[in-house]
Amino acid sequence: MHVGKNTVVDPSAVIHGPTTIGDNCTIGAGAVIDNCVIGNGVNVGQGCQLMLSVVCDRCFMPFNVALFMTTVMENSIVAQNTCLQMCVIGRDTFIGANSVFTDYNVFARAIKVFQRDQLVETNMPVLGGCVGHHCRLGSGLIIYPARTIESDTILFASEERRIIAKNVCFEQSDHLRLKDGEKLHSRDYPR
């Protein structure tokens, strides 16, 4: 285990395995970090559970965030009570509170993904999701396995869209339905 300079680890936090924690981090009370790589300037709040994950520089997780085999890129926020399993989260992204990225196909069939605009089986029962760079996801979303949310997309949890069962591209972003929505959230990562 390696803990960087000026990093504060609460005495009740538990750190297992060959974990690396960078400089200027805060690890909160009751946090459990198991076999992870934590970058510089990261805040892992109270009660967070991180296992086999990578959290890049300047990320923030306030409390009760669960990561399993997940990568969270630079400057991203994963809000409280959120569970990410086998996911990749792009830089400068916000994931709202109480959101869940499921990784297991409850229908006991292999998960299907899009390849060259065609749905194909992966021969895998477990596969996480992917969120691009500069995204904003509202609270309380449920994202099915192997779903992709394209960079620069904003999703509001609503009656029509609380469960994300299909990939979401930028053109389906909720901010584009608002008056002057294009001015409110710029497109930083075009295709």
N, C-alpha and C positions, 0 to 999 in steps of 0.2 A: 504494500500500500504506500502511496505517495500523496502527501497533502502539501499544497503550495504555500507560498508566503502570504501572510496577512489573511489567511483563511480561518474562519471561526466555525468550529464544530461543536454543537451542543453536547454536553456530557451524556445525554440520554440517546443520542443518535447511535446507530449501529452501522458499521462499515465492514463488509466482508470481502474476501477474495483479493485478487490483484487489481484493486480499484485505484484510479488516479484522479485526484482532485486538484484543479489548477489554483492560481493565485487569486486573492481577493474574493473568495467565495464565502457564502454563509450556508451552513447546514443546520436546519432547525431541529427542535425537540422531537424526539420519536421518529425521525426520518430513518429509513433503512436503505442503504445503498449496497448493492451486491454485484460485484464484477462489472463495474461501469467505468467509463471515462467521462469526467466532468471538466469542462473548459474553464477559462478564467472569467471572473466576475459573475458567476452563476449563483442564484439564490434558490436553494432547495428548502422549501418551507416545512413547517410542522407536519408530521405524519405522512410525508411523501414516501412512496415505495418505488425504488428504481432497481431493476434487475436486468443485467446483460444489455445495457443501453448506453448510448452516447448522447451527451448534452453539450452542445458547443457553446462558445463564449457568449456571455451577457444574456443568458436565458433566465426566465423567472417562472417559478412554480410556487404559488403562495402557500397552499396546504392541501393535504390529502390527494395528491396527484399520483397516479400509478402508471409506470412505464415498464413494459416488458419487451425486450428485444426491439427497441425503438430508437431512432435517431431524431433528435431535435436540433435543427441548424441554428446559426447565430441569430441573436436578437429576437428570439421568439418567446411568447408567453403561452403557457398552458395553465388555464385557470383551475380553481379548486374543484375537487371531486370528479376529475376527468380521468378516464382510463384509455390508454393507448397501448395496443398490443401489436407488435410486429409492424410498426408504421415508420414512415419517413415524413418528417414535417419540414418544409422549406424555411428559409431564412425570413426574418421580419414578418412572421405569421402569428396570429392570435387564435387560439382555440378556446372557446367559451366554456364556462363552468358547466359541470354535469353532463359533459359530452362523452360518448362511448364509441370507440372504434372497435367493432367486433372483428375477430379474426377467424372464427370457426363457423363453417357452414352448417347451420342447424338442420338442414335437410339430409345430412349424411351422404352427400354426393360431392364429387370433386368440384372445386371452385372453378368458375369460368371467368376468363379475362378477354379483353379485346386485343387482338393482334392484327395489324393491317386491316382495320375496320371489320374484322370477323371475330365472332365469339368462339373461343376455343377452350377446352378443358385443360387445367393445369396438372391434373392427377395429384392434387394436393388438397387435403381436407382443411388446412389452415393456411391463411395468407392475409397479411395486414393491408392497410390502406396507405395512400400517399396524398399529401397536401402540398401544393406548390409553394413558391415564394410569394410573399406580400399578400397573403390571404387573411380574411377576417371571417371566422366562423362563430355564429351566435351560440348562446347557451342551449343545452338540452338536445343536441343533435345525436342521432344514432346513425353511424355510418357502417354499412355492410362490408363484409370482407372484400378485399381486392378492388376497392373503388378508388378512383383518382379524382381529385379536385384540382383543376388547373390553376396555375399561378394567377394572381391578381383578382381572384374571385371572392365575392362576399356572399355569405349565406345567412339568412335570418331564419331562425326556427319559427315555423308557422304551422297552421293546420294543414296547409297543402304540402309543406316540406319540413317535416320533422325527422323523417327517416330517409336517409340517402341510400337508395337502392341501385342507382345508376351513376356512372361517371358524370361529373359536372364540368362543363367547359366555361370559359370566360364569358361567352355570349349568353349564358344562362345565369350570370351573376345577378343577385337581387338588387344591387345598387343601380343597375342599368334601367330598372323599372321606375326609379325615382326621378322627379323633375331635377334637372341638372346633376344627375347621378354620375355622369362621366367626369364632371369637375370635382366631385367629392372624393373620388378614389381613382388615382391615376393608374395607368397600365405601365408598370415598370419592366415586365418580363414578357414581351410579345413572343408568339410562336416563331 
